[in-house]
Amino acid sequence: MKEYIIHNGWKIIEDKFHPELNKITESLMSLGNGRIGHRANFEEKFTGETLQGNYVAGVYYPDKTRVGWWKNGYPRYFAKVLNAANWIGIDVKIGNEILDLNTAKVMDFRRELNMQEGHLNREFTAELPSGKQLKVVTRRFLSIVNSEIGALTYTITALNFSDKLTLTPYLDFDIRNEDANYDEKFWDEVEVNIKPGEGYITAEVRKTLFHVCTGMKFNILRNGEKITWSADVENRTKFIANIIALNIAQGESITIEKFGVNVSSENFPKEELMKSAVNLLNTAFQKGFTQLASEHTMAWLEKWKTSDIIIEGDVAAQQGIRFNIFQLQQTYTGEDERLNIGPKGFTGEKYGGSTYWDTEAFCLPFYLATAPVQVARNLLIYRHKHLQKAIENGAILGFKQGAALYPMVTMNGEECHNEWEITFEEIHRNGAIAYGIFDYVRYTDDWEYLAPYGFEVLLAISRFWAQRVNWSVERQKYVMLGVTGPNEYENNVSNNFHTNRIAQWTLRYTLEVIEYLREKHLLQYNGLKEKWGFNEAAETANWLNIIQKMHLPFDEKRNIYLQQDGFLDKDLIKADGIPETERPINQHWSWDRILRSPYIKQADTLQSMFLFEDEYDKDTIERHFDFYEPLTVHESSLSPCIHTILASAIGRGKKAYEMYLRTARLDLDDYNNDTADGCHITSMGGTWMAFVKGFGGMRVRNGRLSFAPILPEKWNAYSFRINFRDTILEINVNKQAVRIENLSDKELTLTLYDQPQYIGGNKKTEVQLKHNENED
Ligand code: BGC
């Protein structure tokens, strides 16, 4: 763990220069607006530790993959989000010395991300080897109002010298991905336009042929007043710059205001790309930095109105939850159903920017409750659009009759992952996608989504499960062999409880949906049956049989479901015996040792207990929690959130709080020693669930919203808002009471601590806070 980030409710602060931690800070302070994003790289040259990162949503390259032995069924490529043009760059030279914080003496350094207003600030004093001292103050943002636009200001003050100052604002498309498998570059130059004060490059992605045009335009000010200047222009392949020589006198400040634009052929016709970039950038430039920044701030304040969570009495926890919400909002805005949420969002290259089961299993609930319904719906539509490819993927693996296996990792619907034990075996992802449909309909009441979208996906997934199981004569049960559950520290196991359980559940849910369609949309349903060649009688009879006879490994003695067949053969030594120096084990132990160990990377059986909570009583959940939690190492970011929710539900407040801090501050404190690669964006949806479903106890049961709040001991109070079927509710919890306020005109009845509560439009209700009975 690294605890260098200063605790603050609204800001992420690094209050002195930590060059050795720079990649972590760059990840933490990344900016994004759903369309473009970048890491908190420095504007000026920096030769120290850095991971350069600028990303344009939806623009990727299908890289050839590296594998030891090729296996039939492997995908042909690994899609990776591309490191795109760096438009923030400004080289700074005083006399003949270049400003580089790796070689200068750095004093009074402060970098902070203002989450309330969505901008990144930095200031420092640097002493160059010659002894010249300068102060630099910067601010930048990526507009959430004009999602193609970013802007920054960079002010240099000469503290103890007068000299020549050379500024070189540039735009660099000659970049590569750090994770390029063959060290190739992925961009080719198409068109360049450069003159004093502005410049544009259009580049094309090899193979996928996406075009992106990035532009820059700037102003220069002396002591706050605009000045005229002349520039030499530099133009080499995929790189353009202006070189501006000025004089700076001691005490004077020179500011450069630099504006950037990024447009891609995903949203503009290729032939008009540069024209569009020029127009957008000119409009932004005319508005000016202050106006653009204030529109952007206003939009952020608006976003916080519906999504903020306030915690009183615990700044670390407060900072954690806001950081998670802020990053989720920066990553996905839901305006474009072709986009999704990569595990690292716009904060790094790892995971290739692709879509995982994380979206449905961890992120969907956040967008459901904090954004207009269209946002979550678009996440579902994304998968519906990929249905044909999922069916083709199933066919490649030998499945028939329209059975779909959604990819483990995808950009455009095609599978991109190739480790056989994950690509072919981690099939519980299919269940997560089905569950996402259920979760969406349960929350929104948008049953209409099921015909045709939801049903088509459910049918194809159910067909997959029906073929993936086989009848075991020995057991007289359906079994599922050769799978990997969410716990990737076990591979190629038989009868992973979570996988069998979610398969069984999917089949049952699909049957329910069919019943609904028969009743409400018979005509459309008959059409769908025909379209998909669905032999309802035979296929559903088979599904029913599987549902009834699915093998779920169980240990009579302990009265618990087992993660998989044979789990009890392991040497079940608790994880608290692993020395700190060997954690995370995936960075210290051989893979073989991990596989033989009993250690669980992330909630697996407990993932099911969470999803299907209503089917288990509290004692059952408690027994499973007590068995699996001590074996869990939480080395996947997606783990502690589920443990918070279950711990809250069974009254383990201390554990819930411990797990909450771990999920909320996972990146801020670098728990798993991997934030340098980027932040764990999808687990942030899990953090939100940990709070609202864990501490808030929020559920939707039988169409009704319910709450059962608990208050962690350390906190004085908390509050959050949610949007439920066009009603905005504010939930306030303090040491004495729970107050729920209906901020809309619509009345609603909800359940609070198992009791129905009617709340009229713009009214509130209040009950006593319930305390944990069985605190550990
Ligand atoms: C987890 C997976 C997850 C992936 C991307 C892995 O470490 O085990 O469950 O889908 O990361 O977040």
Residues whose N, C-alpha, C, O or C-beta is under 5 A from the ligand:
A	BS01	BGC	P343 Y356 D358 P486 E488 S636
